[in-house]
Amino acid sequence: MEGQSIVVLDAIANGCVPITSFVGGLNEIISHGKNGFMFDYDDYDGQFLKIKELCQNQYLLMQLRNQTKQILENNQCKKTT
């Protein structure tokens, strides 16, 4: 798990869909469009449009949330309270 953001893994454990930039080892756990979204750090328009799409498409949001569960299983992480 070295090089991967603990904050992102914690957010996933709490039901968030990751929308990140290509930094560190996040590309090892996030597959763009499958279990989250990755953008160049300065692609503000792309990030905004994806957030807007997720807000408007609850079905897509739920699909991605289900896919993020696989990230947790693969990284042996558990939700903390």
Stockholm file with secondary structure:
# STOCKHOLM 1.0

chainA/1-81         MEGQSIVVLDAIANGCVPITSFVGGLNEIISHGKNGFMFDYDDYDGQFLKIKELCQNQYLLMQLRNQTKQILENNQCKKTT
#=GR chainA/1-81 SS CTTSCHHHHHHHHTTCCCEEESCTTGGGTCCBTTTBEEECTTCHHHHHHHHHHHHHCHHHHHHHHHHHHHHHHHTTCCCCC
#=GC SS_cons        CTTSCHHHHHHHHTTCCCEEESCTTGGGTCCBTTTBEEECTTCHHHHHHHHHHHHHCHHHHHHHHHHHHHHHHHTTCCCCC
//
